[in-house]
């Protein structure tokens, strides 16, 4: 894109600003102007010239909009600040109160425009006056050589900083009080929460025993094992020929059965190997909290009750504790945070893990078992 088309873009944007209704600059136009100035420093002088020319508008509302654009660019671009300081007299003349500079921008006096110009000059001088002698000189002239009511920006900034610190102190006090309350509640209520969750998980173990609980315990010898060391003393005659193979080096299925008998079926082989053909007796130790449960529907009722309790009461409580502890991170490092950060961090970790544990259980196993969205139903 050539320089001429870029200049035309700026002209068109400012034209839209002048014609736009309302007090503020449309956000889209403001962002476009910022983007152009940020990515093309060669156009800055032209941008300053266009803004100064449009400040000659007789409408105070238009001048206010243009001054807001100037301020937005001034605090973001060092090149724009340098270019504008050469036209600073024209900016001051836009207030209509000072026209002794021989400015080419004669305008009528508008109180709001004058107040904004004087305020911007002082704010700019406090922030950037150290490197801009024209700005320092203009600020001093307005304060010492005119009868204009120049605002004391430094005093306002001191008051604003004092108010900010006071607000931060109150915020810290509130956040610390909430965090301490949460830590006390966690300490006193954690055993109950853990017990409820443990009971729920034990119910699932009763309803759906883990795979290892369904297998016989090979480490415990039965009576036959105690009497005979059968593994060393047992001589198998089944499949001896298959171990050496036939003359071609391959095993034969018929060699797995004694002479005169039919070859074993796949089910028979599996039964001889101890897989699939043995009846197992499953013994599950039911926790004391579930002793006396005679029917599975009682366990289901326990799952349903505990799920609803966790979803409706425990989970919101845990999330409130988490929010109150994480809020400590919003406090500034300079704030007087009189709280044990290590203890708070440890409790936050414990609470976050329990939240994930409960949500995973409720959203997967409980929903599938109960046929309803427990988390959604609790909202």
Buried (B, 14 or more C-beta within 10 A) or exposed (E): EEEEEBBEBBBEBBEBBBEBEEEEBBEEBBEBBBEBBEEBEEBBBBBBBBBBBBBBBEEBBBBBBBBBBBBBBBBEBEBBBBBBBEBBBBBBBBBBBBBEBEBEBEBEEBEBBBBBBBBBBBBBBBBBBEEBEBBBBBBEBBBEEBEBEBBEBEEBEEEEEEEEEEEBEEBBEEBBEBBBEBBEBBEEBBEEBEEBBEBBEBBBBBEEEEEEEEEEEEEEEEEEEEEEEEEEEEEEEEBEBBEEEEEEEEBEEBBBBEEEEEEBEEEBBBBEEEEEEEEEEEEEEBEEEBEEBEEEEEBBEBBBEBBBBBBBEBBEBBBBBBEBBBBBEEBEEEBEBEBEEEEBEEBBEBBBEBBEEBBEBBBEBBBEBBEEBBBEEBE
